Amino acid sequence: MKGFQVTFFTQQDHCHHHKPLAEWLVRAARDLGIRGATVIAGSEGYGQHRRIHSAHFFELAEQPQEVVLAVSEEEADRLFDLLAREGVHVFYVKSAVEFGMLGEAHQ
């Protein structure tokens, strides 16, 4: 299938509707019928303000996070329409990809 890999970059303390943004994005994708989403925790990074964000042993609030989805063009349109309606402020990368499943499903 042809579509897009969409990756959102955020950090653990960024929220939308009083929920961590990564969690909100995963639930929004599920509610839109998107087949899957993965949250990846990073150890360190920096963004547009060039300030280093990292996961510390006692404080994870600034831990960088990525939310990765593989979506069809129609799913991408629905997702970005929702984000615009919700006023979500988040950096993303959207790349054209081919995706699918290999092998047989395990019982």
LOVOFI-458056 format. One record per residue: x, y, z of N, C-alpha, C, O in turn. Coordinates in steps of 0.02 Angstrom, whole numbers, plus 50000, padded with zeros to 5 digits. Layout:
BEGIN
XYZXYZXYZXYZ;...
END
This chain:
BEGIN
500434994250000500005000050000500455006150000500975006250033;500265011249964500625017549963500295022250013499685022350020;500705026150047500445030950096501005035050124501455037150088;500965036350189501445040750222501655037850289501255034550323;502275039150308502485038350377502465045350407502795049850383;502065046050459502015052450494502335051650562502155047150600;502815055950577503145055750642503055062550675503235067650648;502765062450735502685068450776503225068550829503385063450858;503525074350840504055075150889503795079650946503575085250934;503815077051006503565080751064503995078851124504515075751117;503775080751182504105078551243503575076951295503005079151289;503765073151345503285070251392502845075451427502275073951443;503105081451440502705086351476502265090751432501925095151457;502265089651366501815093451322501125090051323501065084051314;500615094151335499935091451344499435094451295499545099851268;498895090851285498315093251248497705090451284497655084451296;497245094851301496655092851340496855089151404496555084051422;497355091651438497585088951502497855081851499497895078451550;498045079551439498365072951430499035074051397499115078851359;499525069851412500155070351375500015070051300499615065851277;500335074351262500195074851190500295068251154499895066551111;500825064651170500945058151137500365053451149500135050051103;500125053251211499545048951227498925051351189498555047251163;498815057851186498235060651151498275058751077497765056951047;498865059251047498945057650976498795050250962498455048650913;499035045851005498895038650996498145037351000497875033650958;497815040151049497085039051056496695042050998496215039150975;496915047950975496575051050918496655046650856496175045750818;497255043950844497375039550787496935033450791496635031350742;496895030450851496465024550860495735026250846495385022450812;495505031950872494815033950861494655035350788494085034750767;495165037250749495075038450677495115031950637495015032050576;495245026350670495285019950636495955018550604496015014050563;496465022350622497135021150596497405014750628497325013650688;497715010450587497875003550608498405002950661498444997650692;498805008050675499305007450728499695013750739499755017950694;499975014450798500405020050815500895017650867500735013350908;501495020350865502015018450912502315024650943502475029450908;502385024651009502715030051045503425027651060503525022251089;503905031651042504615030051053504895035451100504865041351084;505165033351156505475037951204506205038851186506565034051175;506415045151183507105046751169507485048451232507185050251283;508135047951229508535049651288508735056951288508825059851342;508805059951229509005067051227508865069851158508875066251108;508735076351155508625079751092508555087251103508565089551160;508485090951048508335098051053507875099950996507855096650945;507525105551006507035107750956507185114750932507765116950932;506665118150910506745124650877507065129950921507375134550895;507005129350986507305134251031508015132351051508345135951089;508265126651024508945124351032509125122651105509715122451122;508625121551146508725119551215508735111951219508295108751191;509235109151253509285101851260508745099351307508635101951361;508395094151284507885090651325508135083551334508365080351287;508085081051395508325074251407507925070951463507595074251502;507985064351465507675060451518508185059751574508735057251564;508005062051633508425061451691508135056051737507535054651734;508545053151778508325047751822507725049651864507255045751870;507725055651893507185057651938506645061751904506105062651932;506775064351845506305068851812506265067051738506745067951700;505685064651716505595062751647505175067751608505015066551550;504995073351639504525078051607504775080451539504375081451494;505425081351531505685084051468505915078551421506245079951370;505755072251435505975066751393505685067551322505075068051314;506115067551271505865067951202505455061651185505605056151208;504935062651144504525057151121504365057951048504285063551023;504315052351014504075052150945503445047850942503405042750977;502975049950902502385045850888502415044450813502395049050772;502455037950795502555035950726501945032050701501695027650736;501705033850641501125030550611501265029350537501605033450505;501025023850510501005022650438500275023150417499855019450442;500125027850372499435029350355499335029950280499795031550243;498725028650259498535029850189498455037450179498455041250227;498385039450117498285046650103497645049150136497625054550165;497115045050132496465047050161496525047550238496255052150268;496875042850269496975042950341497385049150361497245052350412;497895050650322498305056650336497875062950333497925067250376;497445063350282497005069250276496545069850337496465075350364;496255064250359495805064450417496185066450480495945070350521;496795063650488497195065150546497385072550548497305075750600;497635075250494497845082250493497245087050498497315092550525;496675085050472496065089050482495885089450556495725094850581;495925083750591495775083650662496275088050700496075091950743;496915087450685497425091450720497305098850709497395102850755;497105100850649496955107850635496345110150675496355115550705;495815106150676495215107950714495365108550788495105112950822;495795104150814495975104050885496485109350904496595110650963;496795112450854497305117450868497945114550899498275117850939;498115108350880498705105050907499335108350878499395109250817;499795110150922500435113150903500975107850912501175106350968;501225105050856501725099750860502125099450795501855100650741;502765098050800503195097250742503095090150715503015085450754;503105089450648503015082850618503445082250555503665087150526;503545076050536503855074250471503365069450438503135064650468;503215070750374502765066550336503135064350273503305068450230;503265057850267503645055150211503245050050173502885045950202;503295050150106502955045250065503295038450075503905037950073;502885033150085503145026450097502695021250064502125022750045;502955015250060502555009450043502545005150106503065004050136;501955002550125501924998450186501434992750176501004992950132;501504987650218501064981850214501264976650266501674978050309;500974970750261501114965250307501434959650267501274958450209;501894956150299502214950150271502034944150315501914944950374;502034938350285501924932250323501204931350345500764935450330;501094925750380500424924150404500314926650475500784926950514;499704928450491499544930650559499574924550605499354919150587;499854925450664499884920150714499234919850754498924924950769;499034913850769498414912950806498504914450879498024914050918;
END
